[in-house]
């Protein structure tokens, strides 16, 4: 099976998964990974496990390019598996996830064979987060499994030889700046074990690695698998278009593999964490506990008035982590995020930027020349104006909500009122003063107000302006790469433009080829500086936003489901406000909706069920709806309810008795 066909297996078929090895019944040290390397069919009845194992990726030869390689990770340590030079083994690149703009150093370990490989099959099993391989050589057979322990910065690898094959482990010097590694090996007949970690990792010195191999890895592997199995039970999506269902599973796996949980990585936290229900693996919990890491270097690289001459660093709003903090607050409602983290960050950014604003002859406040990423240097840059407008408005709202008596509030309110609107023309929002979008560009930085900010381009803007601006940019795709399709899909989904979102998602996840405008066989971007930068998280966000709305104060279920998806089921997705959403669509109609109310505040639920409905409530611990509750109509397919804190609301048609359990919807043919 070549890499292209492996990609089609990942994106196009609806076959079962690989055989599930019991984490508790089998010794990882003694177990030979033959069944999974051979691709045995799954026998599980668990729909979660079925869906995740079905999203496996397969290779008939490991690539030489790490950007195309399978990846393992735990957010702090990422390992990519490539072919060793000469093809006679496996090279493991061991490093961190990196950032959206910087590549991490990597150490190198090699598993070398005695014979020359004749056939190879490698499988990345997302359910257990393990890479398994079987290699037949001119001297025998090698089977191996590798994983990055979820709970420590440790790579574990087991291997077994058959026939006349023999193995050797080496640690060659890295070709570029390397990451020093500690590694320990252990042999027992034809079985081999390796444990490795970065030399600077705390708590996993060489002595600890030796003790781990001597006493057995079973406890660590069991705990590792248990974490991943629990993780995969959140954010369930079943679609008739199995290619995009598998893409969703690959996205959530990568989310856990490359999201760095340290407070200093707030600027790199993916927005996908919120809607998928996985904010706990991001950096916000650690930032709340430890406080944000102070970072000021981004200010030196964003000096208004000099444009790109200052360098291409992130703008202060993004670099401060404010966007990630706001997303976390939207999905949790935790007031500590605003009080302790977001408001101080925004106050610093606004105070810095406001000193560069200039009053024009129109009495408005204008920006000097700054750089619109991927586009040009321009005054009144829409990208920076949008970020500053959002920062000031959010700061004012937060200060009022917290009832803070801040003497700077009046100044911030004046900035919000006097900041100049974005420049527009007949095509939509412009890049800046006097500069329209006249040719294809890969990065729509002039649409930052749409995503990630979710605001109008300026107060009082025509509602049609957003759609016109997006379609103008999306109508010129000559310069697009895969990231353009991912971001475009997310913007289309935010505007409830299901046809455009689906078109872009299908292109992005189509047949792999060699083009930079589609994903690589490992479901990542081909051109990226780091594992974190390679993840197409905006596309994953687009898919979820078609299923559960991500803006406003209401819970919006199936707001923009494409007509090609007559059936769909979601379970454990998160809506703004921290409400957990389960729902099913059948034969083109919403059949039932279940929402876990995060608090006791009144809730507007747009369930989308046509005709008469009943609303039932259940208490924590109940397995079925408990009693009917009063609900006030709030428009077509919507109700206003006032649930008790922690209650679960179920909306369905009178007399209907649907199956409320998690299951897979029929696949499209």
C-alpha positions in Angstrom: 0.0 0.0 0.0 1.6 3.2 -1.1 1.4 6.5 0.7 -1.3 7.8 -1.5 -3.5 4.8 -1.1 -2.9 4.9 2.6 -4.2 8.4 2.5 -7.3 7.2 0.7 -7.7 4.5 3.3 -7.6 7.2 5.9 -10.0 9.5 4.1 -12.2 7.4 1.8 -13.0 4.0 3.1 -15.3 2.9 5.9 -13.5 -0.3 6.9 -13.2 -1.2 10.6 -10.1 -0.5 12.6 -7.2 -2.5 13.9 -7.5 -5.2 16.6 -7.8 -3.7 20.0 -5.2 -4.9 22.5 -6.4 -4.8 26.1 -4.3 -2.4 28.1 -5.0 -4.3 31.3 -4.8 -8.0 30.2 -1.7 -8.0 28.1 1.9 -7.2 29.0 3.2 -4.5 26.7 6.7 -5.8 27.3 5.8 -9.4 26.3 3.1 -8.6 23.8 4.3 -8.8 20.2 2.6 -6.1 18.1 1.9 -8.5 15.2 -1.9 -8.3 15.0 -2.0 -4.6 14.7 0.9 -4.4 12.3 -0.9 -6.9 10.1 -4.0 -4.8 10.1 -6.5 -7.2 11.7 -10.1 -6.1 11.8 -11.6 -4.6 15.0 -14.1 -6.6 17.0 -15.1 -3.9 19.5 -18.8 -2.8 19.8 -17.7 0.6 21.3 -18.7 3.3 18.8 -16.0 5.6 20.2 -13.3 3.1 19.7 -14.7 2.1 16.3 -14.6 5.6 15.0 -11.1 6.4 16.3 -9.5 3.2 15.1 -11.1 3.7 11.7 -9.2 6.9 11.4 -5.8 5.1 11.6 -3.1 6.1 9.0 -1.0 3.6 7.2 2.3 3.7 5.3 4.0 1.0 3.1 7.3 2.9 3.6 8.2 5.5 6.1 8.9 8.9 4.4 12.3 10.6 4.6 10.7 14.0 5.0 9.6 14.6 8.7 6.8 16.9 7.5 5.2 13.8 5.9 5.9 11.5 8.8 3.6 9.9 11.5 3.8 11.8 14.8 3.5 10.9 18.4 3.3 13.4 21.2 2.0 14.5 24.6 2.1 18.3 24.2 5.7 18.6 25.6 7.5 15.9 23.6 6.8 15.1 20.0 8.4 12.2 18.0 8.3 11.9 14.3 9.3 8.6 12.6 11.1 8.7 9.3 13.3 6.3 7.3 16.9 6.1 8.4 19.5 7.1 5.8 19.9 4.2 3.4 16.5 2.9 4.3 17.8 0.2 6.6 15.9 1.2 9.7 13.7 3.8 11.5 14.9 7.2 12.5 13.1 8.9 15.4 13.2 12.7 15.6 12.6 13.6 19.3 11.8 17.2 20.2 9.1 19.6 21.3 6.0 20.7 19.4 7.5 24.1 18.5 5.3 27.1 17.9 3.5 28.6 15.0 6.7 30.4 13.9 9.6 28.5 15.3 11.0 25.0 14.8 12.1 23.1 18.0 15.5 21.4 18.2 15.3 17.7 17.8 17.5 14.8 19.0 17.9 11.6 16.9 17.6 7.9 17.7 17.9 5.1 15.1 16.6 1.6 15.1 18.8 -0.2 12.5 18.2 -3.5 10.8 20.8 -6.1 9.7 19.1 -6.9 6.4 17.7 -4.7 3.7 13.9 -4.1 3.9 11.7 -5.7 1.3 8.2 -4.9 2.6 7.1 -2.5 5.2 3.8 -1.7 6.9 3.4 1.0 9.6 0.2 2.0 11.3 -0.5 5.0 13.5 -3.3 3.8 15.8 -4.9 6.9 17.3 -6.9 5.0 19.9 -3.8 3.9 21.8 -1.6 6.7 20.4 1.0 4.2 19.3 3.0 3.7 16.1 3.3 0.0 15.1 5.4 -1.4 12.3 6.2 -4.7 10.6 9.3 -4.8 8.4 10.4 -7.8 6.4 14.1 -7.8 5.5 16.5 -10.0 3.6 17.5 -11.5 7.0 14.1 -11.9 8.7 11.3 -9.8 10.3 11.2 -6.8 12.7 8.0 -5.7 14.5 8.0 -2.7 16.7 5.7 -0.3 18.6 6.5 3.2 19.9 4.6 5.7 22.0 5.2 9.0 23.8 4.1 8.5 27.4 1.2 10.8 28.1 2.3 11.5 31.7 6.1 12.0 31.3 8.5 13.3 28.6 9.5 9.7 27.7 9.6 7.8 24.4 9.1 4.1 24.8 9.8 1.6 22.0 9.6 -2.2 21.9 10.8 -4.4 19.1 10.9 -8.1 18.3 13.0 -9.9 15.7 12.4 -13.1 13.8 14.6 -15.3 11.6 18.2 -14.1 11.3 17.3 -10.4 11.8 19.2 -8.4 14.4 18.7 -4.9 15.8 21.0 -2.1 16.9 20.1 1.3 18.5 22.2 4.3 17.7 22.1 8.0 18.6 23.8 9.8 15.6 24.4 13.6 15.8 21.6 15.8 14.6 22.1 17.4 11.2 21.0 20.8 12.6 20.8 22.1 16.2 20.2 19.0 18.2 18.4 18.2 21.4 20.6 16.1 23.8 18.9 12.9 24.7 19.2 10.2 27.4 18.4 6.7 26.3 18.5 3.3 27.9 18.0 -0.1 26.2 17.3 -3.6 27.5 17.3 -6.9 25.6 15.8 -10.3 26.4 16.4 -12.8 23.6 14.6 -11.5 20.5 12.8 -8.7 22.4 14.2 -5.2 22.8 13.1 -2.2 24.8 14.2 1.4 24.6 13.3 4.4 26.8 14.5 7.9 26.0 13.9 11.4 27.1 15.4 14.9 26.6 18.5 15.4 28.7 17.0 18.5 30.3 13.7 16.8 31.3 13.1 16.8 35.1 12.3 13.6 36.9 13.4 11.3 34.1 17.2 10.9 34.4 19.1 7.9 33.2 18.5 6.1 36.5 14.8 6.6 36.3 14.8 5.2 32.7 16.8 2.2 33.7 14.4 1.5 36.6 11.4 1.8 34.3 12.8 -0.9 31.9 13.9 -3.1 34.8 10.6 -3.1 36.7 8.4 -3.1 33.6 6.6 -0.6 31.4 3.2 -2.1 31.8 1.9 0.3 34.4 3.1 3.3 32.4 1.6 2.0 29.2 -1.7 1.1 30.9 -2.0 4.6 32.3 -1.1 6.1 28.9 -3.7 4.1 27.0 -6.4 4.8 29.7 -5.8 8.6 29.3 -6.1 8.4 25.5 -9.2 6.3 25.7 -10.9 8.7 28.0 -9.8 11.6 25.9 -11.3 10.1 22.7 -14.7 9.8 24.4 -15.1 13.5 24.4 -16.1 15.5 21.3 -17.7 12.6 19.4 -18.8 13.3 15.8 -20.4 10.8 13.4 -21.0 11.9 9.8 -22.2 10.0 6.6 -19.1 11.5 4.9 -16.6 9.2 6.6 -13.6 11.1 5.1 -14.5 14.2 7.2 -15.4 12.1 10.2 -11.9 10.6 10.1 -10.4 14.0 9.6 -12.1 15.1 12.8 -10.6 12.2 14.7 -7.1 12.9 13.3 -7.5 16.6 14.3 -8.4 15.8 17.9 -5.5 13.3 18.1 -3.1 16.0 16.9 -4.6 18.5 19.3 -3.5 16.4 22.2 -0.2 15.5 20.6 1.1 19.0 19.9 -0.7 21.5 22.2 1.8 22.7 24.7 0.2 23.1 28.2 2.7 25.6 29.6 1.6 29.1 30.4 4.2 30.6 28.1 2.4 29.0 25.1 -0.9 30.9 25.4 -0.3 32.5 22.0 -0.1 29.1 20.4 -3.2 27.6 22.0 -5.5 26.3 19.2 -9.1 27.7 19.2 -10.2 24.1 18.5 -9.7 23.4 22.2 -13.0 25.0 23.1 -15.6 23.5 20.8 -14.0 20.1 21.0 -14.3 20.1 24.8 -10.6 19.8 25.5 -9.6 23.1 27.1 -8.1 21.1 30.0 -5.1 20.1 27.9 -4.3 23.7 26.8 -2.2 26.3 28.7 -5.0 28.2 30.3 -5.3 25.9 33.4 -1.6 26.2 34.1 -1.8 30.0 33.5 -4.6 30.3 36.1 -2.5 28.3 38.6 0.9 29.8 38.0 0.2 33.1 36.3 1.2 33.9 32.7 4.8 33.9 31.8 6.0 37.5 31.3 6.8 38.1 27.6 7.7 41.5 26.2 9.9 40.6 23.2 6.8 40.7 20.9 6.5 44.5 21.5 9.9 45.2 20.0 8.9 43.6 16.8 5.6 45.3 16.3 6.5 49.0 16.2 3.8 51.0 14.3 5.2 53.3 11.8 7.9 51.0 10.3 5.8 48.2 8.9 7.6 44.9 8.0 11.0 46.6 8.7 10.4 45.7 12.4 10.3 42.0 11.5 7.4 39.6 11.0 6.7 38.8 14.6 3.2 38.3 16.0 1.3 41.5 16.8 1.0 42.3 20.5 -2.6 41.2 20.8 -1.9 37.7 19.6 1.5 37.4 21.3 0.0 38.4 24.7 -2.3 35.3 24.6 -5.4 37.5 24.9 -7.2 35.6 22.1 -6.7 32.2 23.7 -7.8 33.6 27.0 -10.9 35.1 25.6 -11.8 31.8 23.8 -11.3 29.9 27.1 -13.6 32.4 28.9 -16.2 32.1 26.2 -16.4 28.3 26.6 -16.1 28.2 30.4 -17.4 31.5 31.8 -14.7 31.3 34.4 -14.4 34.9 35.8 -10.8 34.2 37.0 -9.7 34.2 33.3 -10.9 37.7 32.8 -9.9 39.1 36.2 -6.5 37.6 36.6 -5.2 37.0 33.0 -7.2 38.6 30.2 -7.8 42.1 31.6 -4.2 42.7 32.6 -2.9 41.4 29.2 -5.3 43.7 27.3 -4.5 46.7 29.4 -0.8 46.3 28.6 -1.4 45.9 24.9 -3.9 48.8 24.6 -1.6 51.1 26.6 1.3 50.2 24.3 -0.6 50.7 21.0 -2.6 53.8 22.0 0.6 55.8 22.1 1.1 55.3 18.4 -2.4 56.4 17.3 -2.6 59.7 15.3 -5.6 62.0 15.1 -6.6 62.7 11.5 -8.4 65.7 10.0 -11.6 63.7 10.4 -11.2 63.7 14.2 -10.7 59.9 14.1 -7.7 58.0 15.5 -5.6 56.3 12.8 -2.7 53.8 12.8 0.6 54.6 11.1 2.1 52.1 8.7 2.1 48.5 10.0 2.3 45.2 8.2 -0.7 43.2 7.2 0.6 39.6 7.4 1.1 38.0 4.0 -0.1 41.1 2.2 1.6 44.5 2.5 2.7 47.5 4.6 -0.1 50.0 4.9 -1.5 52.7 7.1 -4.8 52.0 8.9 -4.0 48.3 8.4 -7.3 46.5 8.7 -5.6 43.6 10.5 -4.1 45.7 13.3 -7.1 48.0 13.5 -9.4 45.0 14.0 -7.2 43.6 16.7 -6.9 46.9 18.5 -10.7 47.6 18.2 -11.4 44.1 19.7 -8.8 44.6 22.4 -10.3 48.0 23.5 -13.9 46.8 23.3 -13.1 43.6 25.3 -11.2 45.6 27.9 -14.0 48.0 28.4 -16.6 45.2 28.6 -14.4 43.2 31.1 -13.8 46.3 33.3 -17.5 47.0 33.5 -18.4 43.4 34.1 -15.9 43.1 37.0 -17.2 46.5 38.3 -13.6 47.7 38.5 -13.1 51.4 39.4 -10.2 51.8 36.9 -9.3 55.5 36.2 -8.2 54.4 32.7 -11.8 53.3 31.7 -12.8 56.7 30.3 -9.7 56.7 28.1 -10.4 53.3 26.8 -14.0 54.2 26.0 -12.8 57.2 24.1 -10.4 55.1 22.1 -13.2 52.7 21.2 -15.4 55.5 20.1 -12.8 57.4 18.0 -10.9 54.6 16.3 -11.3 54.9 12.6 -13.5 52.4 10.7 -11.9 49.8 8.4 -11.5 51.0 4.8 -13.9 49.4 2.3 -14.7 49.5 -1.4 -17.1 47.6 -3.7 -15.3 44.3 -3.2 -15.5 44.4 0.6 -13.0 45.2 3.4 -9.7 46.6 2.1 -6.2 45.7 3.4 -5.8 49.3 4.6 -6.0 52.9 3.5 -5.9 53.0 -0.4 -5.1 49.3 -0.8 -7.7 46.8 -1.9 -7.4 43.0 -2.3 -6.7 43.0 -6.0 -4.9 39.6 -6.4 -4.8 36.2 -4.8 -3.2 36.1 -1.4 -2.7 33.0 0.8 -3.3 34.7 4.1 -6.5 36.7 4.6 -5.2 38.9 7.4 -7.6 41.7 6.3 -10.4 39.4 7.5 -9.1 39.0 11.1 -12.2 40.7 12.3 -14.3 37.8 11.1 -12.0 35.1 12.6 -10.7 34.8 15.1 -12.3 38.0 16.5 -15.9 37.2 15.5 -16.9 40.9 15.2 -18.1 43.2 12.5 -15.4 45.0 10.6 -16.5 48.2 12.3 -19.6 49.3 14.3 -22.7 49.7 12.2 -21.3 47.7 9.2 -23.6 46.3 6.6 -24.3 42.6 7.5 -23.6 41.7 3.8 -20.1 43.2 4.0 -18.7 40.2 5.7 -20.0 37.7 3.1 -18.9 39.9 0.2 -15.4 40.3 1.7 -15.0 36.6 2.2 -16.2 35.6 -1.3 -14.0 38.2 -2.9 -10.9 36.8 -1.3 -12.1 33.2 -1.9 -12.7 33.9 -5.5 -8.9 34.3 -6.2 -7.1 31.1 -5.2 -4.0 31.0 -7.4 -1.7 31.7 -4.4 -3.5 29.6 -1.9 -1.9 26.8 0.1 -3.5 24.3 2.4 -3.7 26.7 5.3 -5.7 29.1 3.1 -8.3 26.4 2.5 -8.4 25.6 6.2 -8.9 29.2 7.3 -11.3 29.9 4.5 -13.5 26.9 5.6 -13.5 28.2 9.2 -14.6 31.7 8.0 -17.3 30.3 5.8 -18.6 28.1 8.7 -18.6 31.2 11.0 -20.9 32.9 8.4 -23.1 29.8 8.2 -22.1 29.3 4.5 -22.2 25.6 4.5 -21.7 25.1 0.7 -18.4 27.1 0.7 -17.2 25.5 3.9 -17.8 22.0 2.6 -16.2 22.8 -0.7 -13.0 24.0 0.9 -12.9 21.1 3.4 -13.2 18.6 0.7 -10.5 20.1 -1.3 -8.2 20.3 1.7 -8.7 16.6 2.6 -8.8 15.3 -1.0 -6.3 13.0 -2.8 -2.9 13.9 -1.5 -0.6 14.3 -4.6 2.3 16.7 -4.2 0.5 20.0 -4.1 0.9 22.4 -1.2 -2.9 23.1 -1.3 -3.9 19.8 0.2 -2.9 17.9 3.3 0.0 15.5 3.5 -0.7 11.7 4.1 -0.3 12.4 7.9 -3.2 14.9 7.8 -0.8 17.9 8.3 0.3 20.8 6.2 3.3 20.0 4.0 5.0 23.4 4.5 5.4 24.2 8.2 8.2 25.0 10.6 7.1 22.8 13.4 4.6 20.1 14.4 2.4 22.7 16.0 2.5 24.9 12.9 1.7 21.9 10.7 -1.7 21.2 12.3 -4.7 22.4 10.3 -6.8 23.2 13.3 -8.9 25.9 11.6 -10.3 23.2 9.4 -11.3 21.1 12.4 -12.9 24.2 13.9 -14.9 24.7 10.7 -16.3 21.2 10.8 -17.5 21.5 14.4 -19.0 25.0 13.8 -21.3 23.6 11.1 -22.6 21.2 13.8 -22.7 23.5 16.9 -22.8 27.2 16.8 -19.8 29.0 18.3 -20.9 32.6 18.7 -23.6 34.6 20.4 -25.3 33.9 23.8 -27.5 31.1 22.7 -26.8 27.4 22.1 -27.3 26.8 18.4 -27.5 23.1 17.3 -26.9 22.1 13.7 -26.8 25.7 12.5 -25.4 25.1 9.1 -25.4 21.3 8.3 -24.7 20.7 4.6 -27.5 19.1 2.6 -25.1 16.3 1.9 -25.3 15.2 5.5 -28.9 14.1 6.1 -27.8 12.1 9.1 -25.3 13.3 11.8 -24.7 12.7 15.5 -22.6 14.7 18.0 -21.9 14.0 21.6 -19.8 15.9 24.1 -19.2 19.0 22.0 -19.0 22.3 23.8 -21.0 25.4 23.1 -20.1 28.9 24.4 -21.0 29.2 28.0 -19.7 25.7 28.8 -22.9 23.8 27.7 -22.3 20.2 26.6 -24.2 19.3 23.5 -25.5 15.9 22.2 -27.8 15.8 19.2 -28.9 13.7 16.3 -30.1 14.6 12.8 -31.9 11.9 10.8 -33.3 12.0 7.3 -32.6 15.7 7.0 -34.4 16.7 10.3 -33.1 17.2 13.8 -34.6 14.4 15.9 -33.4 15.3 19.4 -31.1 17.6 21.3 -29.6 17.2 24.7 -27.8 20.0 26.5 -26.0 20.0 29.8 -26.5 23.4 31.4 -23.3 24.7 32.9 -25.1 27.1 35.3 -28.5 28.1 36.4 -28.8 31.1 34.1 -31.6 31.4 31.5 -30.7 29.7 28.3 -31.9 30.2 24.7 -31.6 26.9 22.9 -32.0 26.9 19.2 -32.7 23.1 18.8 -33.9 23.3 15.2 -36.7 20.6 15.6 -39.6 21.5 13.5 -43.2 21.3 14.8 -44.3 20.8 18.4 -41.6 19.9 21.0 -41.3 18.8 24.6 -38.5 19.8 27.0 -37.5 17.3 29.6 -34.9 17.7 32.4 -32.8 15.3 34.3 -30.6 15.7 37.3 -26.9 14.7 37.6 -26.7 10.9 37.7 -30.0 10.3 35.9 -29.8 8.1 32.9 -33.0 9.2 31.3 -35.1 12.4 31.2 -36.7 12.9 34.5 -39.6 15.3 34.1 -41.1 17.9 31.7 -40.3 21.5 32.2 -41.9 24.7 31.0 -40.2 26.3 28.0 -41.1 29.6 26.3 -40.9 29.8 22.5 -38.1 32.0 21.3 -38.6 31.9 17.6 -38.8 29.0 15.1 -37.1 25.9 16.5 -36.0 27.7 19.6 -37.0 27.8 23.3 -36.0 29.9 26.4 -35.5 27.8 29.5 -34.3 28.4 33.0 -32.6 25.1 34.0 -31.3 24.3 37.5 -27.5 24.3 37.8 -26.0 21.1 36.4 -29.3 19.9 34.9 -29.5 18.3 31.5 -32.3 19.4 29.1 -33.6 17.0 26.4 -35.8 18.4 23.5 -37.8 16.0 21.3 -41.1 15.7 19.5 -44.1 14.6 21.6 -44.5 10.8 21.6 -41.0 10.2 20.1 -38.7 7.7 21.9 -35.4 8.1 20.1 -32.2 6.2 20.9 -30.1 8.7 22.9 -27.0 6.6 23.0 -23.8 7.3 21.1 -23.7 5.4 17.8 -22.5 5.8 14.2 -24.8 7.1 11.6 -25.0 5.2 8.2 -22.1 6.0 5.8 -22.9 7.7 2.5 -22.5 5.5 -0.6 
